Amino acid sequence: MNFNSALYQAIAHHIHHSPKRRITFAEYMDMVLYHPEYGYYSSNAVNIGFKGGDFFTSTNLGTDFGELLAEQFLQMWEILGQPHPFTLLEMGAGKGLLALHILNCIQQHHPNFFSVLQYGILEKSPGLKQEQQQHLHEFPVYWYDWEEIAPNSIIGCIFSNELVDAFPVHQFILEAGELREIYVTLQTPVNASVSSTPSFTEVTGEPSTPQLAAYFDLVGIDLQRGGYEDGYRSEINLAALDWLSIVADRLQRGYVLTIDYGYPANRYYNPRRSQGTLQCYYQHRHHNNPYINIGQQDITAHVDFTALEQWGKSCGLEKVGFTQQGLFLMALGLGNRIADLSYQKIDLSQLLKRRETLHQLIDPIGLGGFGVLIQSKGISPQECTQPLKGLIVPQ
């Protein structure tokens, strides 16, 4: 079995010294992914891309995704009155390819916009940050921690692509009609050393925080009614709410753009989705066991976009629109790119490969089905009258 023994020992030690010798699943997931030394995103374990990677994103399919986003950012700048500087703050930038594609496009096609652009990146992973710096060394990009950004200071757009799905989530289960939290504890054989095969197990208990019950009031879900049976299990992403609070606090005027896979709350917590959405990704295969390949695999859960909308309101963020990635990219011009293929004099095999790539970005059962949520802050009524291109439904 493939796992990081040092990370396993760190988690086991934390459990052993915790009250009742258990930790929340959110604590477990946080250590697995973000432990400063051994976590999946903190070490060199994370691998994004097609060749030997654990998963891939829209950015790995070429430059189109970033180029079309650049067009949306250009319009945002224009709507805001062409402020100088205009900040693009990308959170969780992967290998830096999306930033590279956006910056290349703006520099080549919109030099006036490029001259006032300030591009920043927030990245927790030291390994990914190093790769970003290698890819982006030709551009004036800045790397920040949240603590280095003053409140109410950003005019522009704060955005992310497949970030929120990797935030640590609490897991819960319904037992006798009551909300119970899932905790992680040790199940190590009596004579086994801590470095032996990992053996974590789950136990249930009272919720660790009243925020878990309050979450369902926020998103308008009543677990006591609506056909939820005992054994119903799912996730709650409190970290996403904390993150959005920080984002809203730092934004003075502009937009928040969140792209990820997920659902509105009524679909997320559908009684028929009785085992939640938690998934693990290891070498392009996915499964639902977070207790193997420890430190060597990604763990994600779908995003509850209703929670982001509702919590955003309490933080001063107004919903501009919510759509699917396929519709968003088509509205920004992807349809024209697909149509133009018929007029390009390229080898047939290249043409077919290019067409397949573009269609992957809009495939409704894949990347095209991702949610795109745009929120705003400090936008005047007059500025609101101009619809964002990406939210205009293609005719």
Salt bridges, closest charged atoms under 4 A:
GLU27 OE1 - HIS14 NE2 3.19
ASP64 OD1 - ARG337 NH1 2.73
ASP64 OD2 - ARG354 NH1 2.68
GLU67 OE1 - ARG337 NH1 2.59
GLU71 OE2 - HIS110 NE2 3.00
GLU138 OE2 - HIS137 NE2 3.90
GLU175 OE1 - ARG180 NE 3.33
GLU181 OE2 - HIS170 ND1 2.64
GLU202 OE2 - ARG233 NH2 2.87
GLU206 OE2 - ARG180 NH1 3.00
ASP222 OD2 - ARG225 NE 3.94
ASP249 OD2 - ARG250 NH1 2.61
GLU309 OE1 - LYS319 NZ 3.49
GLU383 OE2 - ARG253 NH1 2.89
